[in-house]
Amino acid sequence: MTPRSLSGSVSAIRDAQWMTPARARAYCRILLAITTLGIIARIALSRGGIDLYGKPIGSDFISFWTASQIALSGAPADVYDVSTHWAAQRALFDGAPLNYTAFFYPPVFLLVCLPLAVLPYAWSLACWLGATGCFYWRAMRDLAGQPTMALPILAFPAVYWNAMYGQNGFLTAALFGNAVLALETRPIAAGICFGCLAYKPHLAVMVPLGLMAGRQWKTLLVTATTAVALCAVSYMVFGAATWQAFLSETSLAKLTLEQNLVGNEKMQSIFAAVRLLGGSMSAAYALHTTVALIVASALIYLCRSLPIGHGVGAAMATATLLASPFLLGYDLLLLAIPMVWIVREAARTGYLPWEKPMLAMAFLLPLLSTTFADRLHVPLAPPVIMLLFVAVFRRAIRANRVSSVQQPAAWLTRTEAA
């Protein structure tokens, strides 16, 4: 290969001019059609709610539904008793070869789950995914600010995985997305949305840091107040014994991570990547902590340097995914926030070099990461998420510089006109 042809190949990848909006929409239509048909086929071929692989439809939702069933029976603390919770799961799908699906969430999430068992399992799953899915859709649609983004938002492969497992990724992404939307002009609304993430605190770990660095004291206060209020309500509804049982179970969550009980190939974190590659426990913790500190430092710099807005919020969402050691495929729905923001900014100012291929990698990550990790022992998620964080950081800095240059020009124009 000649230097000229090599340069042309690099340019083709860097700028990706061949990836036009029309082609992107066409690929998204194909992907959405395939995943939709896959879900329909899985449901159609199931028997008694059990698919061809012997797993329940919405296999993780079984944890939420049985937690509701146990809590409604008057013994909410038993949700955190593995033997009781597992017995309820086996009774729901009697005879199916189930693996235990844990409930590691604080009692705040039990408030959300409480009404689920009022309906039969299948109807409850449909309502859960329908309600949280609409919440996610509206948040991402509003963040995108352009109707052409509707198709990519729905075709994002993390949507498929969350629906297949019946998980709460829609709810997490919607709360985070609405908080990002409200950051600049509605600090109280932003704080309420951030505070509601108390049900899954490891996916909000970078939020207080970003708010403090950005001196968003009102939003930070409302976030803390909302989180404490939700904890207090759950304490009053479920009692002290339930909170004690949850705190006692935290050691099981740590054991699940360290003893590979879920599967390092399913995890998307730096910690899991090191373990997948044969690294020791101490090496996994050390590298994960190092990267988290670097990302936290970059986030602090960004929040201190830039006015609060969607770009800072997108950086917080991406940084959160790099900070949490317990991260699964459906949690990658949070990637929709930085991707949507970058596309929205690019529609105004044009794409920066390498942004298009970066977005393509991040978009396809939920589709490829587990397969690559399981069959090839190649952890894709950490480097791709890190590159996306760099892309968000670069664009946020650039957008602020452009804004700083444009504002004086507009002021001079108004002065001259006067």
C-alpha angles and dihedrals in degrees: 000000000000122000089248094053091044090052090049091051092050091048091050090055096040097051099025091199088166088067097084122173089253092054092045091053091048092053090047091052090053093047093046091049092050095048093045091051089048092055092045092049093049092052094043093051095046123105120210090347092306118116129216090273092056094252127125118253104261090017096193094044088070087075093055095044095048090045087057091047092053094045093048089052088065101257106093093160088064089068086079094048105097096207094051094044093047092047089055090051093050091047091052092055100026112198096009116127095244130178115214114267108206128218105218095160124115119250087264087077090046086066088059093045096045098095095042097092091053085084127050113270098259095046091044091052091050092050092045094052092040095052098041091040091056089047090053092045094052093047094050092042091054092045091050093050093198130086093222089071093065094090098049091047091057096038094052102123093227086068089061094049093048091050093047092053096037088231134160098249091112090057094047094048092045094051092046092044094050090048090054090049092053099041098096103041108013109044094168093054090046091051093050091052093047091046091053087062086076085099088069104022097169088068092055098046095117095047099083090045092052093045093050093047090049092047092236093154097161093052091045092050093049090046092054093042092050093048093048092046092052091049090049092050092049089048091053094045099043104023136231093290091065093053091047090051091050093050090049090054095055089088088060090054090053090047090050090056098043098041095048093241093151095037128261089233089063094047118088100199134107089244091057092044092058091048091047090054091052099262121151125256092253092049091050093051092043096052093042092051092046093052091044091053092049091050091045090052091050090048092050090051091049094048093047094046102042134054112254113269147114094307093057090046091051089051091051091052093050093044090052091059090054094047100053117081091195104067129144135187097266090053087067087080084091087071087073089074098060092037094052091047093051092049090048092051092044090054087062102039107015130254122299121227113287093008097111096052089043091054091047091053093048092046093052095039097096089051096051110025100082093043093050092046094046101043104025101024088233113138105210101171104073097051093042093049090046091052090049090052089053089049092051092046092050095047094045091053091046093047090052092050092049091049091049091053095045097049097063089046090055091048092052091049091053091047093051091048090053 
